[in-house]
Amino acid sequence: GSADLQAAGTDELDQIATAIKEIAREIPSDINWIIRVDGHTDNVPLSGNRFEDNWQLSSARADAVVRYLVSQGVPGEHLAAAGFGEFQPLEEGDSPEARSRNRRIEFKLTER
């Protein structure tokens, strides 16, 4: 139930930030592109948490990733945060493995 980035996550995000900055230099300036950072959660309802629901948690997670990428020099005008809550699972079910797979961040390169 947290949107705090962990050390392992920031290590991965550092690599992603480097890749995005390299890609940004190669995309022609007349292409209006964006990387959408999508936050997802499992289907466990939140209780006693600072977030009202999983939708809010997923949005906060995506926002934390976007803010971190900007702090690493990724141009903010090419980033957007979106939260999907528990509504787009990769795997159905209530097993610990399914829930773990559904708690994720996805990156989508698209046109604005």
N, CA and C of each residue as an Amber inpcrd file, in Angstrom:
protein
   336
   0.7910000  -1.2000000   0.0000000   0.0000000   0.0000000   0.0000000
   0.8310000   1.2600000   0.0000000   1.9990000   1.2360000  -0.6220000
   2.9020000   2.3800000  -0.5920000   3.2470000   2.8350000  -2.0070000
   3.5480000   4.1200000  -2.1170000   4.0040000   4.6740000  -3.3940000
   5.4610000   5.1090000  -3.2960000   6.1390000   4.7010000  -2.2330000
   7.5430000   5.0650000  -2.0480000   8.4260000   4.2010000  -2.9340000
   9.3880000   4.8420000  -3.5820000  10.3250000   4.0960000  -4.4170000
  11.3790000   3.4420000  -3.5310000  11.7130000   2.2030000  -3.8560000
  12.7400000   1.4760000  -3.1330000  14.0490000   1.5400000  -3.9020000
  15.1460000   1.2330000  -3.2380000  16.4770000   1.3270000  -3.8550000
  16.5730000   0.4910000  -5.1340000  16.0510000  -0.7220000  -5.1110000
  16.1030000  -1.5680000  -6.3150000  15.3200000  -0.9260000  -7.4550000
  14.2090000  -0.2890000  -7.1140000  13.4070000   0.3840000  -8.1300000
  14.1150000   1.5850000  -8.7220000  14.7780000   2.3690000  -7.8830000
  15.4760000   3.5430000  -8.4200000  16.6730000   3.1280000  -9.2650000
  17.3060000   1.9980000  -8.9310000  18.3980000   1.4980000  -9.7800000
  17.8820000   1.1940000 -11.1810000  16.7310000   0.5420000 -11.2560000
  16.1190000   0.2430000 -12.5500000  15.6950000   1.5270000 -13.2630000
  15.1200000   2.4560000 -12.5080000  14.6650000   3.7150000 -13.1030000
  15.8310000   4.5410000 -13.6180000  16.9880000   4.4400000 -12.9910000
  18.1750000   5.1440000 -13.5040000  18.5170000   4.6550000 -14.9020000
  18.4360000   3.3510000 -15.1060000  18.7040000   2.7850000 -16.4340000
  17.6440000   3.2260000 -17.4410000  16.4020000   3.2480000 -17.0120000
  15.3180000   3.6830000 -17.8960000  15.4750000   5.1570000 -18.2370000
  15.8370000   5.9760000 -17.2490000  16.0390000   7.4070000 -17.5030000
  17.1210000   7.6160000 -18.5430000  18.2130000   6.8910000 -18.4310000
  19.3000000   6.9920000 -19.4100000  18.8040000   6.6240000 -20.8010000
  18.0470000   5.5450000 -20.8960000  17.5230000   5.1080000 -22.1940000
  16.5590000   6.1360000 -22.7760000  15.6950000   6.6950000 -21.9520000
  14.7340000   7.6910000 -22.4480000  15.4660000   8.9250000 -22.9570000
  16.4730000   9.3730000 -22.2320000  17.2230000  10.5660000 -22.6720000
  17.9190000  10.2980000 -24.0000000  18.4390000   9.0920000 -24.1830000
  19.0750000   8.7480000 -25.4610000  18.0480000   8.7170000 -26.5830000
  16.9080000   8.1170000 -26.3220000  15.8350000   8.0570000 -27.3210000
  15.3390000   9.4600000 -27.6600000  15.2010000  10.3050000 -26.6540000
  14.6890000  11.6670000 -26.8550000  15.5460000  12.4470000 -27.8400000
  16.8450000  12.2120000 -27.8040000  17.7500000  12.9140000 -28.7220000
  17.5700000  12.4640000 -30.1660000  17.0500000  11.2610000 -30.3590000
  16.9320000  10.7130000 -31.7030000  15.5540000  10.9030000 -32.3340000
  14.5640000  11.2300000 -31.5400000  13.2100000  11.4190000 -32.0830000
  13.1410000  12.7970000 -32.7380000  12.7180000  12.8680000 -33.9910000
  12.6230000  14.1700000 -34.6650000  11.7330000  15.1430000 -33.8930000
  12.1090000  16.4020000 -33.9180000  11.4090000  17.4210000 -33.1280000
   9.9600000  17.6390000 -33.5820000   9.6110000  17.2280000 -34.7930000
   8.2350000  17.4230000 -35.2480000   7.3000000  16.2930000 -34.8050000
   7.8170000  15.3040000 -34.1030000   6.9850000  14.2360000 -33.5670000
   6.6320000  14.5890000 -32.1250000   5.3500000  14.6660000 -31.8570000
   4.8410000  15.0430000 -30.5470000   4.6460000  13.7570000 -29.7260000
   5.6930000  13.3200000 -29.0400000   5.6750000  12.0360000 -28.3530000
   5.5870000  12.2020000 -26.8340000   5.1750000  11.1170000 -26.2100000
   5.0640000  11.0980000 -24.7500000   5.2780000   9.6660000 -24.2620000
   5.8250000   9.5490000 -23.0720000   5.8950000   8.2600000 -22.3970000
   4.8820000   8.3150000 -21.2630000   3.8940000   7.4390000 -21.3690000
   2.8770000   7.3540000 -20.3180000   3.3310000   6.3020000 -19.3150000
   3.4090000   6.7030000 -18.0680000   3.7890000   5.8060000 -16.9780000
   2.5020000   5.3440000 -16.3100000   2.2070000   4.0540000 -16.4320000
   0.9580000   3.4890000 -15.9340000   1.1950000   2.7450000 -14.6270000
   0.4500000   3.1240000 -13.5920000   0.5160000   2.4340000 -12.3170000
  -0.6330000   1.4560000 -12.1830000  -0.3440000   0.2770000 -11.6300000
  -1.3370000  -0.7690000 -11.4310000  -1.1820000  -1.3370000 -10.0280000
  -2.2730000  -1.8520000  -9.4800000  -2.2490000  -2.4800000  -8.1620000
  -2.8540000  -3.8750000  -8.2400000  -2.7760000  -4.5940000  -7.1320000
  -3.4960000  -5.8500000  -7.0400000  -4.9420000  -5.5540000  -6.6420000
  -5.7050000  -6.5910000  -6.3560000  -7.1320000  -6.4140000  -6.0780000
  -7.4690000  -6.4070000  -4.5900000  -6.4830000  -6.2490000  -3.7490000
  -6.7350000  -6.2160000  -2.3070000  -7.1970000  -4.8120000  -1.9220000
  -8.3910000  -4.6920000  -1.3330000  -8.8620000  -3.3630000  -0.9210000
  -7.9500000  -2.7640000   0.1460000  -7.7750000  -1.4680000   0.0970000
  -6.9530000  -0.7770000   1.0820000  -7.7760000  -0.4880000   2.3260000
  -7.1210000  -0.5680000   3.4620000  -7.7790000  -0.1730000   4.7020000
  -6.7290000   0.4320000   5.6200000  -7.0930000   1.5390000   6.2580000
  -6.1640000   2.1940000   7.1640000  -4.9410000   2.7330000   6.4720000
  -5.0680000   3.0650000   5.2160000  -3.9370000   3.5410000   4.4210000
  -4.1330000   5.0150000   4.1240000  -3.0540000   5.6770000   3.7270000
  -3.1770000   7.0960000   3.3830000  -3.8860000   7.3000000   2.0440000
  -4.0580000   6.2220000   1.2900000  -4.7630000   6.2990000   0.0110000
  -6.1900000   5.8050000   0.1860000  -7.1120000   6.4730000  -0.4810000
  -8.5250000   6.1200000  -0.3560000  -8.8360000   4.7580000  -0.9720000
  -8.1870000   4.4700000  -2.1000000  -8.4480000   3.2140000  -2.7920000
  -7.2720000   2.8800000  -3.6930000  -7.3660000   1.7290000  -4.3820000
  -6.2720000   1.2810000  -5.2470000  -6.0530000   2.2060000  -6.4350000
  -7.0950000   2.8630000  -6.8740000  -6.9520000   3.7960000  -7.9830000
  -6.0310000   4.9420000  -7.5720000  -6.2700000   5.4690000  -6.4020000
  -5.4320000   6.5570000  -5.9020000  -3.9920000   6.0730000  -5.6730000
  -3.8300000   4.8650000  -5.1490000  -2.4990000   4.2980000  -4.9360000
  -1.7690000   4.1250000  -6.2580000  -2.4410000   3.5870000  -7.2620000
  -1.7840000   3.3730000  -8.5570000  -1.3730000   4.6950000  -9.1950000
  -2.1940000   5.7190000  -9.0320000  -1.8460000   7.0480000  -9.5490000
  -0.6430000   7.6170000  -8.8220000  -0.5980000   7.4310000  -7.5060000
   0.5340000   7.9270000  -6.7130000   1.8210000   7.2090000  -7.0930000
   1.7450000   5.9350000  -7.3660000   2.9380000   5.1850000  -7.7860000
   3.4430000   5.6910000  -9.1340000   2.5380000   5.8950000 -10.0770000
   2.9400000   6.4070000 -11.3870000   3.5260000   7.8080000 -11.2480000
   2.9220000   8.6370000 -10.4160000   3.4120000   9.9920000 -10.1790000
   4.8110000   9.9640000  -9.5750000   5.0620000   9.0690000  -8.6230000
   6.3830000   8.9610000  -8.0080000   7.4440000   8.6020000  -9.0420000
   7.0970000   7.7130000  -9.9730000   8.0440000   7.3190000 -11.0200000
   8.3130000   8.4980000 -11.9560000   7.2640000   9.2110000 -12.3670000
   7.4340000  10.3640000 -13.2540000   8.3250000  11.4170000 -12.5910000
   8.0560000  11.7210000 -11.3380000   8.8530000  12.7260000 -10.6250000
  10.3130000  12.2890000 -10.4990000  10.5350000  11.0130000 -10.2740000
  11.9090000  10.5170000 -10.1930000  12.6050000  10.6520000 -11.5510000
  11.9280000  10.2670000 -12.6210000  12.5260000  10.3790000 -13.9520000
  12.8760000  11.8230000 -14.2770000  12.0070000  12.7570000 -13.9280000
  12.2870000  14.1750000 -14.1540000  13.5150000  14.5940000 -13.3450000
  13.6360000  14.1050000 -12.1170000  14.8010000  14.4470000 -11.2830000
  16.0990000  13.9060000 -11.8780000  15.9680000  12.9000000 -12.7520000
  17.1390000  12.3240000 -13.4160000  17.3750000  12.9240000 -14.7990000
  16.6490000  13.9960000 -15.1260000  16.8920000  14.7140000 -16.3710000
  16.0070000  14.3500000 -17.5420000  15.0170000  13.4990000 -17.3380000
  14.0840000  13.1850000 -18.4180000  13.1610000  14.3910000 -18.5930000
  12.9750000  14.8630000 -19.8240000  12.1280000  16.0370000 -20.0340000
  10.6760000  15.7970000 -19.6090000  10.2040000  16.5970000 -18.6640000
   8.8570000  16.4410000 -18.1260000   7.7610000  16.5960000 -19.1570000
   8.0210000  17.3820000 -20.1990000   6.9820000  17.5720000 -21.2180000
   6.7160000  16.2990000 -22.0240000   7.5670000  15.2930000 -21.8320000
   7.3860000  14.0260000 -22.5400000   6.9530000  12.8960000 -21.6040000
   6.4590000  13.2410000 -20.4210000   6.0190000  12.2350000 -19.4530000
   4.6010000  12.5220000 -18.9790000   3.8710000  11.4600000 -18.6860000
   2.5410000  11.5790000 -18.0910000   2.3310000  10.3920000 -17.1560000
   1.6620000  10.6400000 -16.0400000   1.3640000   9.5780000 -15.0760000
  -0.1120000   9.2150000 -15.1720000  -0.4000000   7.9180000 -15.1490000
  -1.7860000   7.4380000 -15.1920000  -1.9400000   6.2810000 -14.2140000
  -3.0650000   6.2650000 -13.5200000  -3.3460000   5.1850000 -12.5860000
  -4.5170000   4.3450000 -13.0650000  -4.3820000   3.0360000 -12.9650000
  -5.4120000   2.1130000 -13.4270000  -5.9650000   1.2380000 -12.3080000
  -5.4750000   1.4420000 -11.0760000  -5.9630000   0.6490000  -9.9610000
  -5.8120000  -0.8290000 -10.2160000  -6.8250000  -1.5780000  -9.8050000
  -6.8160000  -3.0340000  -9.9790000  -7.5510000  -3.4720000 -11.2340000
  -7.9040000  -2.5320000 -12.1050000  -8.8390000  -2.8040000 -13.1850000
  -8.2410000  -3.3730000 -14.4650000  -6.9260000  -3.5050000 -14.5420000
  -6.2950000  -4.1000000 -15.7240000  -5.2530000  -5.1310000 -15.2910000
  -5.6890000  -6.1970000 -14.6610000  -4.7290000  -7.1930000 -14.1720000
  -4.0640000  -7.9570000 -15.3150000  -2.8290000  -8.3500000 -15.0830000
  -2.1460000  -9.2480000 -16.0170000  -2.5960000 -10.6780000 -15.7930000
  -2.9020000 -10.9740000 -14.5290000  -3.2580000 -12.3320000 -14.1470000
  -4.4530000 -12.2950000 -13.2010000  -5.4780000 -13.0760000 -13.5130000
  -6.6510000 -13.1690000 -12.6470000  -6.3390000 -14.0650000 -11.4590000
  -7.0230000 -13.8490000 -10.3700000  -6.8640000 -14.7340000  -9.2320000
  -6.3680000 -14.0120000  -8.0000000  -6.4010000 -14.7340000  -6.8980000
  -6.0290000 -14.1720000  -5.6120000  -4.7650000 -14.7910000  -5.0320000
  -4.0320000 -15.5270000  -5.8340000  -2.7960000 -16.1210000  -5.3230000
  -1.7620000 -15.0150000  -5.0950000  -0.8130000 -15.2450000  -4.1990000
   0.2520000 -14.2520000  -3.9940000   1.0060000 -13.9360000  -5.2870000
   1.1840000 -14.9380000  -6.1400000   1.9010000 -14.7230000  -7.4030000
   1.1100000 -13.8040000  -8.3360000  -0.2090000 -14.0520000  -8.4230000
  -1.0520000 -13.2150000  -9.2840000  -1.0660000 -11.7880000  -8.7710000
  -1.2410000 -11.6270000  -7.4840000  -1.2570000 -10.2750000  -6.9220000
   0.0690000  -9.5660000  -7.1560000   1.1580000 -10.2760000  -6.9920000
   2.4790000  -9.6840000  -7.2010000   2.6580000  -9.2180000  -8.6480000
   2.2380000 -10.0160000  -9.6020000   2.3580000  -9.6500000 -11.0290000
   1.5150000  -8.4330000 -11.3710000   0.3980000  -8.2800000 -10.6740000
  -0.5160000  -7.1840000 -10.9890000  -0.0780000  -5.8510000 -10.3910000
   0.7970000  -5.8740000  -9.4040000   1.3630000  -4.6420000  -8.8400000
   2.5620000  -4.2710000  -9.7000000   2.3710000  -3.2730000 -10.5520000
   3.4290000  -2.9830000 -11.5270000   3.3240000  -1.5650000 -12.0530000
   4.4020000  -1.1640000 -12.7150000   4.4550000   0.0730000 -13.4950000
   4.7360000  -0.3350000 -14.9270000   4.0390000   0.2680000 -15.8590000
   4.2710000   0.0180000 -17.2820000   4.6150000   1.3370000 -17.9620000
   5.4110000   1.2630000 -19.0120000   5.7780000   2.4400000 -19.8010000
   5.2470000   2.2670000 -21.2120000   4.5800000   3.3090000 -21.7260000
   4.0310000   3.2710000 -23.0790000   4.5490000   4.4960000 -23.8540000
   5.2580000   4.2460000 -24.9200000   5.7150000   5.3210000 -25.7990000
   4.6360000   5.5250000 -26.8470000   4.1150000   6.7400000 -26.9250000
   2.9890000   7.0150000 -27.8320000   3.0460000   8.4630000 -28.2810000
   2.1670000   8.8040000 -29.1880000   2.0230000  10.2030000 -29.5930000
   1.0890000  10.9020000 -28.6470000   1.3150000  12.1650000 -28.4470000
   0.4440000  12.9520000 -27.5850000  -0.8050000  13.3310000 -28.3070000
